[in-house]
Amino acid sequence: MSVRITQNELAQQTPIPAQGSELPPGFFELVDDLKAIVTQASVRAQLKVNTEMIKMYWEIGRTILDRTEREKWGAKVLDRVAMELRTAFPNQRSFGTRNLKYMQQMARTWPEQIGQQAVAQLPWGHITLLMGRCKTRPELDFYAQRAVQQGWSRVMLDHWIDAQLHLTQGAALNNFDATVPEDSDVVNEVVKDPY
């Protein structure tokens, strides 16, 4: 025996949410507060995912770099590694030969664990820009730290490198924790990153 419920009967059984004047005072403020909590948690989660991805890239680069130096592998091995990784992880576009070379360069540039450094908080596009444009490690670290502190987009980072900000503001690094403003351009770039 099948039971058929008409839309009229369904409407009678389903309570209708309170409308405009029937809402308690402070209702919309509560909803706004809850939206802010969800948004902030989402941003924090995406930043954590980005940091873990950058640490993974560093580990891949370090591992390949160590094996290449120890085993004296040539460039063709890297092409094969890229092919194997792309086959194993088809939904991740980051395992091409060029990116693997960037990962090696990152491990060479920052030989110590990258997780505690400002660069680990930046999107991958920022890091590849830094490695391609900056000549020295202090210059790289200066721009990485400023990009994190100021929440620079990749375009702004590129602009400040062109303007040679490190020469006008000094490259003295400090040891205080870098924080990312949640409404910054760098957060928007992390959110757009498909990885």
Rosetta constraint file for C-alpha pairs under 8 A:
AtomPair CA 5 CA 9 HARMONIC 6.19 0.50
AtomPair CA 5 CA 10 HARMONIC 6.55 0.50
AtomPair CA 6 CA 10 HARMONIC 6.25 0.50
AtomPair CA 7 CA 11 HARMONIC 6.06 0.50
AtomPair CA 8 CA 12 HARMONIC 6.38 0.50
AtomPair CA 9 CA 13 HARMONIC 6.36 0.50
AtomPair CA 10 CA 14 HARMONIC 6.14 0.50
AtomPair CA 11 CA 15 HARMONIC 7.63 0.50
AtomPair CA 18 CA 22 HARMONIC 5.68 0.50
AtomPair CA 18 CA 23 HARMONIC 6.05 0.50
AtomPair CA 19 CA 23 HARMONIC 6.48 0.50
AtomPair CA 23 CA 27 HARMONIC 6.46 0.50
AtomPair CA 26 CA 30 HARMONIC 6.21 0.50
AtomPair CA 27 CA 31 HARMONIC 6.40 0.50
AtomPair CA 28 CA 32 HARMONIC 6.09 0.50
AtomPair CA 29 CA 33 HARMONIC 6.11 0.50
AtomPair CA 30 CA 34 HARMONIC 6.21 0.50
AtomPair CA 31 CA 35 HARMONIC 6.14 0.50
AtomPair CA 32 CA 36 HARMONIC 6.22 0.50
AtomPair CA 33 CA 37 HARMONIC 6.32 0.50
AtomPair CA 34 CA 38 HARMONIC 6.29 0.50
AtomPair CA 35 CA 39 HARMONIC 6.09 0.50
AtomPair CA 36 CA 40 HARMONIC 6.00 0.50
AtomPair CA 37 CA 41 HARMONIC 6.11 0.50
AtomPair CA 38 CA 42 HARMONIC 6.10 0.50
AtomPair CA 39 CA 43 HARMONIC 6.24 0.50
AtomPair CA 40 CA 44 HARMONIC 6.19 0.50
AtomPair CA 40 CA 182 HARMONIC 7.50 0.50
AtomPair CA 41 CA 45 HARMONIC 6.09 0.50
AtomPair CA 42 CA 46 HARMONIC 6.18 0.50
AtomPair CA 43 CA 47 HARMONIC 6.16 0.50
AtomPair CA 43 CA 182 HARMONIC 6.99 0.50
AtomPair CA 43 CA 187 HARMONIC 7.37 0.50
AtomPair CA 43 CA 191 HARMONIC 7.76 0.50
AtomPair CA 44 CA 48 HARMONIC 6.22 0.50
AtomPair CA 45 CA 49 HARMONIC 6.21 0.50
AtomPair CA 46 CA 50 HARMONIC 6.14 0.50
AtomPair CA 46 CA 190 HARMONIC 7.00 0.50
AtomPair CA 46 CA 191 HARMONIC 6.52 0.50
AtomPair CA 47 CA 51 HARMONIC 6.19 0.50
AtomPair CA 47 CA 121 HARMONIC 7.23 0.50
AtomPair CA 47 CA 187 HARMONIC 7.36 0.50
AtomPair CA 47 CA 190 HARMONIC 6.87 0.50
AtomPair CA 48 CA 52 HARMONIC 6.19 0.50
AtomPair CA 49 CA 53 HARMONIC 6.12 0.50
AtomPair CA 50 CA 54 HARMONIC 6.21 0.50
AtomPair CA 50 CA 121 HARMONIC 7.10 0.50
AtomPair CA 50 CA 122 HARMONIC 7.64 0.50
AtomPair CA 50 CA 123 HARMONIC 6.66 0.50
AtomPair CA 50 CA 190 HARMONIC 6.72 0.50
AtomPair CA 51 CA 55 HARMONIC 6.21 0.50
AtomPair CA 51 CA 115 HARMONIC 7.33 0.50
AtomPair CA 51 CA 120 HARMONIC 5.45 0.50
AtomPair CA 51 CA 121 HARMONIC 5.43 0.50
AtomPair CA 51 CA 122 HARMONIC 7.54 0.50
AtomPair CA 52 CA 56 HARMONIC 6.11 0.50
AtomPair CA 53 CA 57 HARMONIC 6.22 0.50
AtomPair CA 53 CA 195 HARMONIC 7.90 0.50
AtomPair CA 54 CA 58 HARMONIC 6.20 0.50
AtomPair CA 54 CA 120 HARMONIC 5.79 0.50
AtomPair CA 54 CA 121 HARMONIC 7.91 0.50
AtomPair CA 54 CA 123 HARMONIC 7.78 0.50
AtomPair CA 54 CA 124 HARMONIC 6.91 0.50
AtomPair CA 55 CA 59 HARMONIC 6.18 0.50
AtomPair CA 55 CA 114 HARMONIC 6.38 0.50
AtomPair CA 55 CA 115 HARMONIC 6.04 0.50
AtomPair CA 55 CA 120 HARMONIC 6.78 0.50
AtomPair CA 56 CA 60 HARMONIC 6.12 0.50
AtomPair CA 57 CA 61 HARMONIC 6.08 0.50
AtomPair CA 57 CA 103 HARMONIC 5.60 0.50
AtomPair CA 58 CA 62 HARMONIC 5.99 0.50
AtomPair CA 58 CA 103 HARMONIC 5.82 0.50
AtomPair CA 58 CA 104 HARMONIC 7.45 0.50
AtomPair CA 58 CA 106 HARMONIC 6.29 0.50
AtomPair CA 58 CA 107 HARMONIC 5.49 0.50
AtomPair CA 58 CA 114 HARMONIC 6.99 0.50
AtomPair CA 59 CA 63 HARMONIC 5.99 0.50
AtomPair CA 59 CA 107 HARMONIC 7.51 0.50
AtomPair CA 60 CA 64 HARMONIC 6.12 0.50
AtomPair CA 60 CA 100 HARMONIC 7.81 0.50
AtomPair CA 60 CA 103 HARMONIC 6.64 0.50
AtomPair CA 60 CA 104 HARMONIC 7.55 0.50
AtomPair CA 61 CA 65 HARMONIC 5.87 0.50
AtomPair CA 61 CA 100 HARMONIC 6.65 0.50
AtomPair CA 61 CA 101 HARMONIC 7.56 0.50
AtomPair CA 61 CA 102 HARMONIC 7.69 0.50
AtomPair CA 61 CA 103 HARMONIC 4.25 0.50
AtomPair CA 61 CA 104 HARMONIC 3.87 0.50
AtomPair CA 61 CA 105 HARMONIC 7.19 0.50
AtomPair CA 61 CA 106 HARMONIC 6.86 0.50
AtomPair CA 61 CA 107 HARMONIC 5.39 0.50
AtomPair CA 62 CA 66 HARMONIC 6.01 0.50
AtomPair CA 62 CA 103 HARMONIC 7.66 0.50
AtomPair CA 62 CA 104 HARMONIC 6.16 0.50
AtomPair CA 62 CA 107 HARMONIC 5.02 0.50
AtomPair CA 62 CA 108 HARMONIC 7.47 0.50
AtomPair CA 62 CA 111 HARMONIC 7.85 0.50
AtomPair CA 63 CA 67 HARMONIC 6.15 0.50
AtomPair CA 64 CA 68 HARMONIC 5.84 0.50
AtomPair CA 64 CA 104 HARMONIC 6.80 0.50
AtomPair CA 65 CA 69 HARMONIC 6.12 0.50
AtomPair CA 65 CA 104 HARMONIC 5.76 0.50
AtomPair CA 65 CA 107 HARMONIC 7.54 0.50
AtomPair CA 65 CA 108 HARMONIC 7.80 0.50
AtomPair CA 66 CA 70 HARMONIC 6.05 0.50
AtomPair CA 67 CA 71 HARMONIC 5.66 0.50
AtomPair CA 67 CA 72 HARMONIC 7.73 0.50
AtomPair CA 67 CA 73 HARMONIC 7.74 0.50
AtomPair CA 68 CA 72 HARMONIC 5.27 0.50
AtomPair CA 68 CA 73 HARMONIC 4.91 0.50
AtomPair CA 68 CA 74 HARMONIC 7.47 0.50
AtomPair CA 69 CA 73 HARMONIC 7.17 0.50
AtomPair CA 73 CA 77 HARMONIC 6.36 0.50
AtomPair CA 74 CA 78 HARMONIC 7.48 0.50
AtomPair CA 75 CA 79 HARMONIC 6.81 0.50
AtomPair CA 76 CA 80 HARMONIC 6.46 0.50
AtomPair CA 77 CA 81 HARMONIC 6.14 0.50
AtomPair CA 78 CA 82 HARMONIC 6.13 0.50
AtomPair CA 78 CA 97 HARMONIC 6.43 0.50
AtomPair CA 78 CA 100 HARMONIC 7.57 0.50
AtomPair CA 79 CA 83 HARMONIC 6.31 0.50
AtomPair CA 79 CA 96 HARMONIC 7.96 0.50
AtomPair CA 79 CA 97 HARMONIC 5.60 0.50
AtomPair CA 80 CA 84 HARMONIC 6.16 0.50
AtomPair CA 81 CA 85 HARMONIC 6.12 0.50
AtomPair CA 82 CA 86 HARMONIC 6.05 0.50
AtomPair CA 82 CA 95 HARMONIC 5.55 0.50
AtomPair CA 82 CA 96 HARMONIC 5.23 0.50
AtomPair CA 82 CA 97 HARMONIC 5.37 0.50
AtomPair CA 82 CA 100 HARMONIC 7.20 0.50
AtomPair CA 83 CA 87 HARMONIC 6.14 0.50
AtomPair CA 83 CA 95 HARMONIC 7.95 0.50
AtomPair CA 83 CA 96 HARMONIC 7.42 0.50
AtomPair CA 84 CA 88 HARMONIC 6.15 0.50
AtomPair CA 85 CA 89 HARMONIC 5.87 0.50
AtomPair CA 85 CA 90 HARMONIC 7.96 0.50
AtomPair CA 85 CA 95 HARMONIC 6.17 0.50
AtomPair CA 86 CA 90 HARMONIC 5.16 0.50
AtomPair CA 86 CA 92 HARMONIC 7.16 0.50
AtomPair CA 86 CA 93 HARMONIC 7.41 0.50
AtomPair CA 86 CA 95 HARMONIC 5.80 0.50
AtomPair CA 86 CA 96 HARMONIC 7.23 0.50
AtomPair CA 92 CA 195 HARMONIC 6.69 0.50
AtomPair CA 93 CA 195 HARMONIC 7.80 0.50
AtomPair CA 94 CA 99 HARMONIC 6.19 0.50
AtomPair CA 94 CA 195 HARMONIC 7.74 0.50
AtomPair CA 95 CA 99 HARMONIC 6.10 0.50
AtomPair CA 95 CA 100 HARMONIC 6.25 0.50
AtomPair CA 96 CA 100 HARMONIC 6.25 0.50
AtomPair CA 97 CA 101 HARMONIC 6.25 0.50
AtomPair CA 98 CA 102 HARMONIC 6.40 0.50
AtomPair CA 99 CA 103 HARMONIC 6.14 0.50
AtomPair CA 100 CA 104 HARMONIC 6.26 0.50
AtomPair CA 101 CA 105 HARMONIC 6.14 0.50
AtomPair CA 102 CA 106 HARMONIC 6.07 0.50
AtomPair CA 102 CA 128 HARMONIC 6.78 0.50
AtomPair CA 103 CA 107 HARMONIC 6.30 0.50
AtomPair CA 104 CA 108 HARMONIC 6.13 0.50
AtomPair CA 105 CA 109 HARMONIC 5.95 0.50
AtomPair CA 105 CA 131 HARMONIC 7.71 0.50
AtomPair CA 106 CA 110 HARMONIC 5.92 0.50
AtomPair CA 106 CA 111 HARMONIC 7.95 0.50
AtomPair CA 106 CA 131 HARMONIC 7.55 0.50
AtomPair CA 107 CA 111 HARMONIC 5.25 0.50
AtomPair CA 107 CA 112 HARMONIC 7.96 0.50
AtomPair CA 109 CA 137 HARMONIC 6.91 0.50
AtomPair CA 110 CA 114 HARMONIC 6.58 0.50
AtomPair CA 114 CA 119 HARMONIC 7.36 0.50
AtomPair CA 114 CA 120 HARMONIC 6.02 0.50
AtomPair CA 115 CA 120 HARMONIC 5.57 0.50
AtomPair CA 116 CA 120 HARMONIC 7.13 0.50
AtomPair CA 117 CA 121 HARMONIC 7.65 0.50
AtomPair CA 118 CA 122 HARMONIC 7.28 0.50
AtomPair CA 118 CA 141 HARMONIC 7.58 0.50
AtomPair CA 118 CA 144 HARMONIC 5.90 0.50
AtomPair CA 118 CA 145 HARMONIC 5.23 0.50
AtomPair CA 118 CA 148 HARMONIC 6.52 0.50
AtomPair CA 118 CA 178 HARMONIC 6.62 0.50
AtomPair CA 119 CA 127 HARMONIC 6.93 0.50
AtomPair CA 119 CA 141 HARMONIC 7.33 0.50
AtomPair CA 119 CA 144 HARMONIC 5.22 0.50
AtomPair CA 119 CA 145 HARMONIC 6.96 0.50
AtomPair CA 119 CA 148 HARMONIC 7.84 0.50
AtomPair CA 121 CA 148 HARMONIC 6.83 0.50
AtomPair CA 122 CA 126 HARMONIC 6.16 0.50
AtomPair CA 122 CA 127 HARMONIC 6.71 0.50
AtomPair CA 122 CA 144 HARMONIC 7.47 0.50
AtomPair CA 122 CA 147 HARMONIC 7.73 0.50
AtomPair CA 122 CA 148 HARMONIC 6.71 0.50
AtomPair CA 122 CA 186 HARMONIC 7.12 0.50
AtomPair CA 122 CA 190 HARMONIC 7.70 0.50
AtomPair CA 123 CA 127 HARMONIC 6.66 0.50
AtomPair CA 123 CA 186 HARMONIC 7.34 0.50
AtomPair CA 123 CA 189 HARMONIC 6.74 0.50
AtomPair CA 123 CA 190 HARMONIC 5.52 0.50
AtomPair CA 123 CA 193 HARMONIC 7.50 0.50
AtomPair CA 124 CA 128 HARMONIC 6.26 0.50
AtomPair CA 125 CA 129 HARMONIC 6.15 0.50
AtomPair CA 125 CA 154 HARMONIC 7.20 0.50
AtomPair CA 126 CA 130 HARMONIC 6.16 0.50
AtomPair CA 126 CA 154 HARMONIC 5.64 0.50
AtomPair CA 126 CA 157 HARMONIC 7.59 0.50
AtomPair CA 127 CA 131 HARMONIC 6.19 0.50
AtomPair CA 127 CA 144 HARMONIC 7.91 0.50
AtomPair CA 128 CA 132 HARMONIC 6.06 0.50
AtomPair CA 129 CA 133 HARMONIC 6.01 0.50
AtomPair CA 129 CA 154 HARMONIC 7.85 0.50
AtomPair CA 129 CA 158 HARMONIC 7.48 0.50
AtomPair CA 130 CA 134 HARMONIC 5.58 0.50
AtomPair CA 130 CA 140 HARMONIC 6.08 0.50
AtomPair CA 130 CA 143 HARMONIC 7.57 0.50
AtomPair CA 130 CA 144 HARMONIC 7.61 0.50
AtomPair CA 131 CA 135 HARMONIC 7.85 0.50
AtomPair CA 131 CA 140 HARMONIC 7.19 0.50
AtomPair CA 133 CA 161 HARMONIC 7.50 0.50
AtomPair CA 134 CA 139 HARMONIC 6.11 0.50
AtomPair CA 134 CA 140 HARMONIC 5.70 0.50
AtomPair CA 134 CA 161 HARMONIC 7.72 0.50
AtomPair CA 135 CA 139 HARMONIC 6.88 0.50
AtomPair CA 135 CA 140 HARMONIC 7.51 0.50
AtomPair CA 136 CA 140 HARMONIC 6.27 0.50
AtomPair CA 137 CA 141 HARMONIC 6.07 0.50
AtomPair CA 138 CA 142 HARMONIC 5.98 0.50
AtomPair CA 138 CA 171 HARMONIC 6.98 0.50
AtomPair CA 139 CA 143 HARMONIC 6.35 0.50
AtomPair CA 139 CA 166 HARMONIC 6.76 0.50
AtomPair CA 139 CA 171 HARMONIC 7.04 0.50
AtomPair CA 140 CA 144 HARMONIC 6.06 0.50
AtomPair CA 141 CA 145 HARMONIC 5.95 0.50
AtomPair CA 141 CA 173 HARMONIC 7.93 0.50
AtomPair CA 142 CA 146 HARMONIC 6.19 0.50
AtomPair CA 142 CA 166 HARMONIC 6.79 0.50
AtomPair CA 142 CA 171 HARMONIC 5.81 0.50
AtomPair CA 142 CA 172 HARMONIC 7.77 0.50
AtomPair CA 142 CA 173 HARMONIC 6.73 0.50
AtomPair CA 143 CA 147 HARMONIC 5.87 0.50
AtomPair CA 143 CA 157 HARMONIC 7.37 0.50
AtomPair CA 143 CA 161 HARMONIC 7.55 0.50
AtomPair CA 143 CA 166 HARMONIC 7.50 0.50
AtomPair CA 144 CA 148 HARMONIC 6.29 0.50
AtomPair CA 145 CA 149 HARMONIC 6.11 0.50
AtomPair CA 145 CA 178 HARMONIC 7.11 0.50
AtomPair CA 146 CA 150 HARMONIC 5.75 0.50
AtomPair CA 146 CA 151 HARMONIC 7.85 0.50
AtomPair CA 146 CA 152 HARMONIC 7.83 0.50
AtomPair CA 147 CA 151 HARMONIC 5.39 0.50
AtomPair CA 147 CA 152 HARMONIC 4.81 0.50
AtomPair CA 147 CA 153 HARMONIC 7.65 0.50
AtomPair CA 147 CA 157 HARMONIC 6.50 0.50
AtomPair CA 147 CA 186 HARMONIC 7.65 0.50
AtomPair CA 148 CA 152 HARMONIC 6.92 0.50
AtomPair CA 148 CA 178 HARMONIC 6.57 0.50
AtomPair CA 148 CA 179 HARMONIC 6.69 0.50
AtomPair CA 148 CA 180 HARMONIC 5.67 0.50
AtomPair CA 148 CA 186 HARMONIC 7.39 0.50
AtomPair CA 149 CA 178 HARMONIC 5.79 0.50
AtomPair CA 149 CA 179 HARMONIC 5.87 0.50
AtomPair CA 149 CA 180 HARMONIC 5.90 0.50
AtomPair CA 149 CA 181 HARMONIC 7.57 0.50
AtomPair CA 150 CA 180 HARMONIC 7.42 0.50
AtomPair CA 150 CA 181 HARMONIC 7.55 0.50
AtomPair CA 150 CA 184 HARMONIC 7.55 0.50
AtomPair CA 151 CA 180 HARMONIC 6.08 0.50
AtomPair CA 151 CA 181 HARMONIC 6.32 0.50
AtomPair CA 151 CA 184 HARMONIC 4.68 0.50
AtomPair CA 151 CA 185 HARMONIC 5.45 0.50
AtomPair CA 151 CA 186 HARMONIC 4.89 0.50
AtomPair CA 151 CA 187 HARMONIC 7.19 0.50
AtomPair CA 152 CA 156 HARMONIC 5.48 0.50
AtomPair CA 152 CA 157 HARMONIC 5.88 0.50
AtomPair CA 152 CA 184 HARMONIC 6.97 0.50
AtomPair CA 152 CA 185 HARMONIC 5.49 0.50
AtomPair CA 152 CA 186 HARMONIC 5.42 0.50
AtomPair CA 153 CA 157 HARMONIC 6.19 0.50
AtomPair CA 153 CA 184 HARMONIC 7.93 0.50
AtomPair CA 153 CA 185 HARMONIC 4.71 0.50
AtomPair CA 153 CA 186 HARMONIC 4.96 0.50
AtomPair CA 153 CA 189 HARMONIC 6.82 0.50
AtomPair CA 154 CA 158 HARMONIC 6.07 0.50
AtomPair CA 154 CA 186 HARMONIC 7.55 0.50
AtomPair CA 154 CA 189 HARMONIC 7.95 0.50
AtomPair CA 155 CA 159 HARMONIC 6.16 0.50
AtomPair CA 156 CA 160 HARMONIC 6.19 0.50
AtomPair CA 157 CA 161 HARMONIC 6.20 0.50
AtomPair CA 158 CA 162 HARMONIC 6.19 0.50
AtomPair CA 159 CA 163 HARMONIC 6.17 0.50
AtomPair CA 160 CA 164 HARMONIC 6.08 0.50
AtomPair CA 160 CA 165 HARMONIC 5.56 0.50
AtomPair CA 161 CA 165 HARMONIC 6.32 0.50
AtomPair CA 161 CA 166 HARMONIC 7.81 0.50
AtomPair CA 164 CA 168 HARMONIC 7.09 0.50
AtomPair CA 165 CA 169 HARMONIC 5.96 0.50
AtomPair CA 165 CA 170 HARMONIC 7.89 0.50
AtomPair CA 166 CA 170 HARMONIC 5.32 0.50
AtomPair CA 166 CA 171 HARMONIC 5.48 0.50
AtomPair CA 167 CA 171 HARMONIC 7.21 0.50
AtomPair CA 180 CA 184 HARMONIC 7.25 0.50
AtomPair CA 180 CA 186 HARMONIC 7.95 0.50
AtomPair CA 180 CA 187 HARMONIC 7.64 0.50
AtomPair CA 181 CA 187 HARMONIC 7.86 0.50
AtomPair CA 182 CA 187 HARMONIC 6.42 0.50
AtomPair CA 183 CA 187 HARMONIC 6.76 0.50
AtomPair CA 183 CA 188 HARMONIC 7.73 0.50
AtomPair CA 184 CA 188 HARMONIC 6.75 0.50
AtomPair CA 185 CA 189 HARMONIC 6.35 0.50
AtomPair CA 186 CA 190 HARMONIC 6.29 0.50
AtomPair CA 187 CA 191 HARMONIC 6.19 0.50
AtomPair CA 188 CA 192 HARMONIC 6.26 0.50
AtomPair CA 189 CA 193 HARMONIC 6.20 0.50
